[in-house]
């Protein structure tokens, strides 16, 4: 199987205003968020009788991205008023990023003739990834204090990493009802980093993860299961000119995850339901940390990744799809989450506070109506609890609900439908920064980014089969 991908996305970026009005911006240098990606994947398989299947997956990708933004969010006339001290205040940032990856995976998959003990299926394999990433940044500035004449600050960095991993999994049935799945993965990670400030690092790490999953089939339709898993996330680098020397590099994160749940799927497919309880213990948890090393310079405000000592995630999730009639389906999902930071004091002491962007609840309730001739209509109500915007302050979003609609027709490989998102134009906010960006005194203040307003559209789709 050969798969190719080409994406060319070129969008504007101008999402912030100092008065948080949510509708109008004042930037004189609107930004850009563009990406051109070429990627390909080749999957090849070979069978050795009924014993083993060999699988090879080769992937390559290249991405060139541009991200720029007006960092002061204003224009000369906007800042040259008594409210802002008749200030000169003009900042702009431009970043080019190139990322190349090459990966190779080999698997051996057991067939009927190679099952362990005549009944246990297994998989063993190797995975390798080479990653090269480089960025070039140019920051421009002009103000009454730091840059009386225009300042131009270039920065570049380069990052390379190699990942090599061995993995395996075995599924062992016991009788007609029990199943035990065991998996293990060992990984070696090596990296190199260098930047324009002369910083160089060559870290490496040995990582491992695995899982044990035990399931019991109560009936043909219902299954209980429990799962214990150890996961990891490799470390890396903050490819940013504002990173303090001791924060350029961040470490790996590991976690233990415990789950217990039940799955139900009726034999006629009319009812599907899932319920799961989970508990995660995270060590050296990777978190986003805001920094601004120079007051009055908005370009000096950025987000870095750092390691908190400990964190935890625990909660419950449930979902259901119920065909209450031949042409009418109800569907819903609900989740509850408790995600405290157990120990972290880089910015300030956050022990016991919730992690950023971790709402206590979220839900979806909806219904779909279909006819035998392909017409359909769907309505969804979604909602989300308030959440903390960041680790540097305790400002929170507001909880919100919104309604989405879809109406259309499907036939053969075609579908066409009208859609509406946030049809009642609910105002809600998705990001919140807290720093000083208003001359002449630059008081710290919450700046918010509004979520998408009401939208309507028409989609025509064709599926190749």
Buried (B, 14 or more C-beta within 10 A) or exposed (E): EEEEEEEEEEEEBBBBBBEBEBEEBBBBBEBBBBBBBBBBBEEEEEEEEEEBBEBEBBBBBBBBBBBBBBBBBBBEEBBBEEEBBEBBBBBBBBBBBBBBBBBBBBBBBBBEEBBEEEEBBBBBBEBBBBBBBBBBBBBBBBBBEBBEEEBEBEBBBBBBBBBBBBBBBBBBBEEEEEBBBBBBBBBBBEBBBBBEEEBEEEBEBEBBBBBBBBBBBEEEBBBBBBBBBBBBBBBBBBBBBBBEEEBBBBBBBBBBBBBBBBBBBBEEEBBBBBBBBBBBBBBBBBBBBBBBEEBBBBBBBBBBBBBBBBBBBBBBBBBBBBBEEEEEBBBBBBBBBEBBBBEBEBBEEBEEBBBBBBBBBBBBBBBBBBEEEEBBBBBBBBBBBBBBBBBBBEBBBEBBBBBBBBBBEBEEEEBEBEBBBBBEEBEBBBBBBBBBBBBBEBEEBBBBBBBEEEEEEEEEEEEEE
